[in-house]
Amino acid sequence: MSFSANTSGLAAQDSRCQSMRNFVNELQRSGQLLHVAAPVDTRYEMSAYLAQLSSGPAVQFDAVEGHALAAVGNLFNSLPRIAHGLGTTQAAMQQRIIDAIDKGIAPIRVTDGPCQQMVIGSPDLKKELPAPLFFPKETGAYITAGVIFARDSVTGRGNVSFARIKLLQDNFGMVGIAPNHHLAVMARAARERGEKLQIAVAIGNHPAILIAAALYLRLSDDELEAAGALLGAPVQTVACRTIDLDVPAHCEIVLEGTLDIDVQHEEGLVSEYHGMYEPYGSGPVAEFHCLTRRDDALFQIIQPGYYPEHTLIGGVAIAAGLARALRAAAVPVREVAVGHGGCGRLNAVVSLHAHRAGEAKKVMFALWGSVNLIKNVTVVDDDVDPWDATQVEWAVATRMRPDRDLLIAPGARTDRSEPIKQNGLASKMGMDATRKDADRPDWDRAVPPPDMMEKVRAKLAGAGDLDVADNGRGLDGR
Ligand SMILES: Cc1cc2nc3c(=O)[nH]c(=O)nc-3n(C[C@H](O)[C@H](O)[C@H](O)COP(=O)(O)O)c2cc1C
């Protein structure tokens, strides 16, 4: 398969484009993939590579000591990479995701897929998977890029989400799920019916599936339909071998099992997106009866903790969901950002088109009500790129009056992952950094005339060796 320079091909209809390895090959061709050929240790060494290169190239570990499979990480560690993986641009990505939520495409089952080229019964997970030990205070190796598929046996609706899996002995793993996540809700509902919840963990996925898995949708919504819309075609699935679930046919590895919330494992400390460790206590144990995989499966790793791939996959999905919620509330939103600086979870920046007085406060309340994790909300005008921290800081410096434009809401119930919660509560802060007519007679910016800027830009570009992509644009440089 080949890609042209202006390709949007990764999301095209070709079924091969539903794989992660297609993107890995694309990175290889464009010089964005570092191969580590020398053997690496799963104990901290792979983690150290991914941490050192957390904003750099993707990394493929060709030889992992004691393991047959190669591993790959840092694939989607920047906004342009995520956008490219989705076959779009950074500027168009948020609307693409919103459209995908609104107009899902149901998956289609195919008879066979590469993720079932090999079938291994009762897999010894620590032997089969080159899962790293990441950080010194964690107590085991983790699968961090596992997308978990489940279905409610009564409603029939599916759910797709991320949760870390700590490898235990033999074919057991602990699934680290926040109690409010839908997977946990489904597992509790199954127990009330006297059932164990069937789960399938797909590892090595196309970014459409990763972003869909990170969306906060309603319990009744199946994220796989959003993934299909992001792909522009139904996700091709295959029936699992031992359980009644379907998984993406083109992923790399699948674990088939059951989750029993009556069997708990004390996890010990675990890293969180904010960069510290959390003591979440115990988590439910899954037994995996079967592992299927490609013959030459690539084990995907998302460096956990405060590293950009972990924060941004979540941040991109959450931001799109928030923008959609604001539009539904008739807020004139240009774009929402939930960037790496705010851990991809805690801080949101909303840029608004022309709006009326009080709209910024409405935005704050809407965001706090929409996603529990969101703590600090900054509202800016549409000449500010909300993903650009310097531009946002400029807006706060030049347009916000702290005595008037700051809203602090103490004592709001928050998520268990909030790093500085007190008794489950956190203060929330909103900053209105939009222009107010009352503050100045005019807001004109002192910049050279547009025609002269354009003329000089063309001359500089003609000079050939100068990168003028961002020069002179600054704010409002869309
Ligand atoms: C890379 C990544 C890793 C994640 N790991 C976990 C995790 O270990 N446990 C968890 O509860 N949520 C985790 N999340 C968040 C959930 O996957 C996310 O909130 C998801 O939308 C929850 O699904 P639900 O809407 O079906 O409840 C992670 C998100 C990302 C992007």
The ligand as a Gaussian input file, in Angstrom:
#p B3LYP/6-31G(d) Opt

LIG

0 1
 C       -4.430000       5.920000      27.246000
 C       -5.558000       5.873000      28.228000
 C       -5.495000       5.034000      29.317000
 C       -6.538000       4.973000      30.223000
 N       -6.464000       4.133000      31.282000
 C       -7.500000       4.032000      32.137000
 C       -7.443000       3.132000      33.240000
 O       -6.451000       2.450000      33.460000
 N       -8.535000       3.040000      34.033000
 C       -9.645000       3.791000      33.830000
 O      -10.607000       3.683000      34.577000
 N       -9.720000       4.680000      32.811000
 C       -8.671000       4.801000      31.964000
 N       -8.741000       5.682000      30.925000
 C       -9.949000       6.505000      30.754000
 C      -11.091000       5.738000      30.124000
 O      -10.729000       4.875000      29.116000
 C      -12.073000       6.702000      29.501000
 O      -12.473000       7.555000      30.482000
 C      -13.264000       6.042000      28.868000
 O      -13.983000       7.008000      28.192000
 C      -14.153000       5.392000      29.869000
 O      -15.107000       4.665000      29.159000
 P      -16.675000       4.785000      29.401000
 O      -17.081000       6.126000      28.841000
 O      -17.209000       3.665000      28.606000
 O      -16.892000       4.687000      30.857000
 C       -7.676000       5.790000      30.032000
 C       -7.745000       6.640000      28.941000
 C       -6.696000       6.692000      28.046000
 C       -6.790000       7.621000      26.884000

